[in-house]
Amino acid sequence: MTIEEFEILTHDKIQDLIEANLYENPSNLALSQKYNDFPTYIVSQQLKYLQKSRKKIPSFYESRCIIPGIAFEQASSEQSAGMKSFSGKTCLDLSTGLGVDVAHFSRNFERVDAVEIEEYKVAVAKYNFQKLGIRNVNFHHDSSENYLKNYTGEAYDLIYLDPARRDEGGKRTFAPEDCQPNVIELLPLLLQKGKKILVKLSPLYDHVEAFRKFPQLSRFHIYSVDGEVKEVLLELDREPSGEREILIKIHRNTKVQSFSFFLDQELEDKFEESEIHFVWDADAAFYKGRMPAQLFAKYFSQTKGFMESERSFFFSSEPAPEDFPGRRFTVEAAFPYKPKALKKHFKTAGIKRAEIIQRDFPFSTKDIRKQLGLAAGGDTYLLACVIKGERQILICSR
């Protein structure tokens, strides 16, 4: 988007046209307006992303904000932004973009300074924040490096940075030193200007590497929404406590659950083998943080369940409380993983469809489905796993 395109979208005539076609197909709108005196593709693109924003950033949708496509794709969801539970007097957001995180911080800090290097995004953000009714944010058209170098005020309570995870050639990156700006190089300046630093990185980034690379890292955040890891963040302090904490937040069914674990803390109880009546699949965030065993230890006694590995399901003889952050399956039958015999059994039982889930299994879900000749869907769940060193298929219900 250019400044000129943004200005076109702010015209009352264009806003009325978008409002009148809010539930229409954007392509149909482009075709119906092709003889008008404005570039219709701009309007159809705005309609497309405004419609998409309804679920991801509902407050922007309700306020009829301008939604640039690239900024929308890169933005946090309001669910993810809301899990950043920081507050204080002053906050600096060095990667404004669409401004979803900025809007969230504005509710918890007295003043927010928002920095954005692309001019049109600054213009869009100022326009949108007027529509959102947010008045305590100051926008700055500058690079993050230049703003920090020239800033002479008191240290911010929080500095937030979401660096671009693409190199100069446009290739995706995930290492902090390969991002734009380079987080490693910028860190001394960040710690000089801020009391606490929060850096968003790729969901692929590993906490073991993070604690090795950043001595100032006190807490590694993992945020999950509806079972999918959405954000990974580094929380850095000028004087870290030395405790290596993994903070996991789960957003599901409009509620947020928080779990805190420490890397140097060993499990007091060791799980023992038990009868298998239930299988538990923890939320993806716990596998990402390598903390499923620590999670299960919060919900089960040592004699009521076991795991084969830190990447496997949890098998138990008793159910867990309703607030368990994951999925529960009831085991109906168990078979060795022998595709020919299983195909015969499924044919006899009339099972043509099944949802297949695997943990720590040598074949992918796609390969298993092909080997068993089953279509996706239905009420039957097949869990591919290893129990006592043997590959098995558990036929389950939920």
N, C-alpha and C positions, 0 to 999 in steps of 0.2 A: 504494500500500500504506500502511496505517496501522500504528501501534504495536500496536493490538489484533489486526490480521490477522497481523502478524509473530509475535506471541506464540502465536496459534493454531497456526501452522505449526511451532513448536518443540516442541509436545507429542509425547510418545513415540508416542501412538496415531496421530497424523497422519503422523509420520515413517515408522511401520511401514506405513501404508496406501500412502504414496507409493512406498516401496521395493517393496511387493508388486505395484504396478502400473507399475513403471518403464518397461516396454516396451509399455504399453497406450496406446490413443488417449485423450488427456485428456478429450475430449467424452464418451466412453463411461464414463469414471470418474465424471464429473459426474452422468450419468444413473443410474448404478448406486447412487450414494450420496445421492440426492435426499431420502430419508426419514430421513437421519441428523440428529443434533442439532448440526451445525456447517454453516457456509456452504460448500457444495460448490464454488462457483466459485473460492474462494480456493485450494483444494487442486488443482483441475484446472489453474488458471493456473500454480501452482508446478510441477506435473508438466510442463506445456508448456515452460516456460523451462528447467527442469532438463534436459529432453531436448535442447533447442536448445544448451545450454551444452556438450554433450559434445564438439563440434568446436571451438567458439570459445574456451572456457575450460575445457579438460579437467581441470585440477587442482581447480577448483570443483565440477565434476561428480563426480569420484572421491571428493571429501570430502563429497558430498551437502549442499552449501551452500544457503542460502536465496537465491533468485534473483528479485528484483523485476523485473517486465517492463520498465518504463521504464529502470531502471538498466542492465539487460542490453543494451538497444538502444543506449544511449549509451556503453557500455564499450568499451575497447580489447580486441582479441583478445590472447591470450597470445603469439601470434606477433609482433604489433606491439609489445607491451610489451617483449618480449625484445630488440628491436633498439635500445632506449634504453640504450646502453652507457656509463653514468655510474656513478661510485663515489666513496666518501669516508666521512667520519665522520657527517655529519648531512644529512638531506634533509627538505624540507617539501613535502608534496603538498596543494595548496590546493583540490583538486576530487576528493575521495575517490570519490564515487559507489559503484560496486560494489566498488572496491578492487583491480582487476586490476593497474594500474600501481603502486599502493602495495605489493602483494605482490612485484612484481618488484624495486622499489627496496629492499625489506627485505633482499634477498639480497646487495645490493652496498653498503649503508650500515650503519654500526653502529647508528644510531638514525633512525627515520622518525617525523615528526609529520604526522598526517593530519587535515585540516580538512574538515568537511562541514556545510552549513547546514541540511539536512533531518534532523530528529531520527530518523525511522525508519531512514534510511540508516546513521546512526551505530550504532544498535542492531544492524542487520543485519550491518554490517562487523565489529563486535566479536564477534558470534556466529560468523560465518564464519571469522575469523582464528583463533579457538580451534580450530575444526575443521581448519584448514589447518596448525596447529602453528606459527604465526608469533607470536613473543613480543617483538619489538623495535619495535613500532609503538604510538604513543600517539595515541588518537583524541580530537578536539576538536569539540564541537558549537558552531560559530561561523561567521560569514561570513568570507570571505577578507580583506576590507578591515579588519574589526574585529580579526581575529587579528594581522595585520601591524602595525596601529597600536599594539597592546598588547604585542607581543613585545619583550623587553628582553635576550634572551640573545645569544650570539655569532652572527655571520652564518652562515647555513646554507651548506654547500658547494654545494647545489643546491636551487632552488625550482622546482617543477613546477606549471603552471597549465593546466587544460583548461577554458576558460570556456564557459558555455552559449551556443550559437550561435543563439539565438532572442531577439527583442525582447520588450517587455512585452506585445505583442499576440499573441505566439506565432508570429510570422512568422520564417522562416529568415533568418539573416544570415551574412555571412562576413568582413566588415571588422572588425578588432580593436577599433575604437572603438564598434562596435555590439553587441559581445558583453556578456554579464553574468558577471563585472564588466568594466567598460571597461578594456581592457589598456593603452591609452595613458595614461589618468589614473592607473592603479595602478603604472605602470612605475617612477617615482622611488622609491616605497616598496619595491618589489620589489628594486631595485638596492641600496637601503640595507640590507635585511635578508638579502640573498643574494649570494654571490660569483658564482654563475652562475645564469641564469634560462632555463628551457625552457618555451616556450608552444606548446601545440597549437592549430592553427587549422584552418579548413575545407580539405579537399583542393583546393578551387577557388582558394585564395589564391595569388597570384603572387609569385615571388621578386623580380622587379624592383621591384614596389611595396613589398615588405617592406624591401629595402635602402634605398629612398628614404625610407621612413617611420621606420625605426629606426636611428639612427646607432650604437647599441650592438650591432647585429646582426653577429655574426662568422661564423655558419654557418647555412645554410638546409637543413633535413633533409627528405628525401622518402623515405617508406617504402612499399614495394610488396610485396604478398603474392599469389602466384599470378597475376601479371600485372596486378593492379589496384592503383592508388594508394590506400592506406588512410589514411595520415597525413602531414601537413605540420607541421613544427615549427620554431620560431624559437629559436636558441641565442644568448642575449645575455650579454655580459660587461661588467663595470664599466669595463674598459679593453681594448676590442677591438683586435686586431692591425692592423686596416685592410684585411686581405685578405678578399675576398668569396667565401667558399667555398660550393659546393653539395655536400652529402653525400647520396649516394643509396645506399639499402640495399634489396637484393632478397632476398625470402624465397621460395624455390622448392625443391621436392623435399627438404624438411627442412633445407636448407642456406641460409646467409646470405652474400651477396656484398656488399662495400662498394666504392664508387667515389667518389673525391673530384675535383672540378673547381673551377677558379677563374674567375670571370667576366671578369677582366682578362687572362687568359692566352689568347693567340692560337694557333691550330693552326700547327705548324711546316710541315706538309705540306698541300698542296692536292690533293684527289682529282682524278684524271683519268678520263675515260670509258674503259670497257673493255667487253669482251664480257659479256653477261648470261647467266650460267648459274645463279646463285643470287640469291635475294632475301632480305634480312634485315629482320625487323621487331623493333626494340628493345623492351624492356620499357617499359610505359607511363610509368614513372617518369622515363625519359630524355627523353621528349617533353614531359612535364610540366615538367622542368627546362631544356628547350631545349638539351639536351646530347647529342643522338644523334650528331652529327658527331664530337664529342670522344670518344664511346664507340667509334665505328667506327675512329677513328684509333688506338685502342689495339690493335685486332685486325687491321687491314689495312694493307698498304703503299699508297702513293699511286697506284701504277699498276694496282692490282687492284680498284678499285671506285669508285663515285661516287654522289652524291645530287643530286636535282633541287632540293631545298630542305631547310631544317631540320626540316620536318614530313613529309618523304617517307620511303619505304623506302630501304634501301641496296642497290644493285645491284652484284654482284661476279662475277668470273670464277673465284674460288677459294673454297673453304669456310673457315669460321672454326673455331677450337678448340671443343671440346665444351662449355667453360664459358661460351660466349657467352650473356649474359643476354637472351634473346629467342628468337624463332622463326626457323627456316630453311626456305625453300621452294626446291625445285628447279624450274626453269622448263621446261615441256614444250612450250609454244607461246605466241606473242604475236600479238594482233590489235588493229587500231584499234578504238576504242570506237564501234561502229555497231550499235545494238541489233537492227535488222532482220536484218542479215547474221549477227550473233552467234547470234540465235535459230535461224536456219536451220542454222548449223553445229552447235549443240548438239543439235538434233533429229536431224540426220544421224548425229552421234556417239553418240546415245542417252544424252546427259547430261540428266537431269531434276532432279537435286539438286546443290547445290554450297554450300560455305561461302564467303562473300564478305567480303573485307577491303578497306578503302580507306584511303589516306593522301593527304592534300592533293589531294583529288578534288572536283569541283564538285557531285557527287550523293552523297546519303547511301546507306548500305548498303541501307536499305529501298527507296529509289527505284530503285537498280540492280537489286535482285531483282525488282521489279515490271516494270521495263523489259525484263528478259531472260526473264521468265516462268519462273523457277526456284524450286523449293522449297528449304528449308534442309536441310542434312545431306549425307551421302555422303563420299567420299574425295577429291573434286575440290575444289581451292581456286582461287578466282578473285580475283586481286589487281587492284584498280582503281587506276591511278596515271597520272602524267604523265611521259613520257620525251621529252626534247628538245622540249618544248613540245606534244607530241601526247598526247591521251588514249588510254590503252591498257588492254586486259584481258590479263593474263598468266594462262595456265592452268598451274597448279602442282600438285606433290605435296609431301608432307612426308617 
